[in-house]
């Protein structure tokens, strides 16, 4: 799903993330979501980052996503709008 959350507000993104997480657990299904939203990333079981270094593709995989990983990913405005303690 390529940036399905791009035009959604924080609450709807969080609800969508919870829905996908629930469906994945109850139906033995995997979802691949392309996103830039910390509200979606915080519900992921695994994060795969793909980027270029000297025009060569590289990747980074994080298996256990923590709040620190999310903080590193966000810019200052996103950090101000996101609350880790919020029940998402």
C-alpha positions in Angstrom: 0.0 0.0 0.0 1.8 3.1 -1.2 1.3 6.1 1.1 -2.4 5.3 1.7 -2.1 7.5 4.8 -0.7 10.6 3.1 -3.9 12.7 3.1 -5.2 11.4 6.5 -5.1 13.2 9.8 -3.2 11.7 12.8 -6.3 10.1 14.4 -7.3 8.3 11.2 -3.8 7.2 10.5 -3.6 5.7 14.0 -6.9 3.9 13.5 -5.8 2.6 10.2 -2.6 1.3 11.7 -4.5 -0.5 14.4 -6.9 -2.0 11.9 -4.0 -3.3 9.7 -2.2 -4.6 12.8 -5.3 -6.4 14.0 -6.0 -7.9 10.6 -2.4 -9.1 10.3 -2.6 -10.9 13.6 -6.0 -12.5 13.2 -5.8 -13.5 9.5 -2.2 -14.6 9.1 -1.7 -11.8 6.6 1.2 -9.4 5.9 0.8 -5.8 4.9 3.5 -3.8 3.2 2.9 -0.2 3.7 4.9 2.7 2.2 4.7 5.6 4.6 6.4 8.6 6.2 4.0 8.8 9.1 5.2 8.0 12.6 1.7 7.1 13.7 1.8 4.2 11.2 5.5 3.3 11.8 4.9 2.9 15.5 2.6 -0.1 14.9 5.0 -1.9 12.5 6.6 -5.1 13.5 9.5 -4.4 11.1 10.8 -1.3 9.4 12.7 -1.5 6.1 14.4 1.6 4.8 15.7 1.8 1.3 17.9 4.7 0.2 20.7 5.6 -2.2 24.4 6.0 -1.4 26.6 7.1 -4.3 23.8 6.1 -6.6 23.8 2.5 -5.2 20.7 1.2 -3.4 21.2 0.4 0.3 18.8 -0.8 2.9 18.3 -0.8 6.7 16.1 -3.2 8.6 14.8 -2.6 12.1 13.1 -5.6 13.7 12.0 -4.2 17.0 10.8 -0.6 16.5 11.2 1.6 19.6 10.3 5.2 20.4 13.9 6.1 19.8 13.8 4.8 16.2 10.6 6.9 15.7 12.2 10.0 17.2 15.3 9.6 15.0 13.0 9.4 11.9 10.8 12.5 12.7 11.6 16.1 12.2 10.9 18.7 15.0 7.4 19.5 13.9 6.4 15.9 13.8 7.9 15.3 17.3 5.8 18.2 18.6 2.6 16.7 17.2 3.2 13.1 18.2 2.8 11.8 21.7 4.4 8.3 22.4 2.2 7.9 25.5 -1.0 8.3 23.5 -2.9 5.1 23.0 -2.7 4.7 19.3 
